[in-house]
Amino acid sequence: MKKQGYVKLISSADTSRDSKLELNIFPGETTPWHYHSLFSETFESDKPRAT
């Protein structure tokens, strides 16, 4: 059985300056190629990369 990641909304641009999400992504998972014309994305890791 394959484990699934999750997405949790921390804050929304509707109520604060930025939208913040918590993502749980497993090794080998990717997001589809896409782009945004109205905003930009940045990502931070709260855990070191597994070696």
Buried (B, 14 or more C-beta within 10 A) or exposed (E): EEEEEEEEEEEEEEEEEEBEEEEEEEEEEEEEEEEEEEEEEEEEEEEEEEE
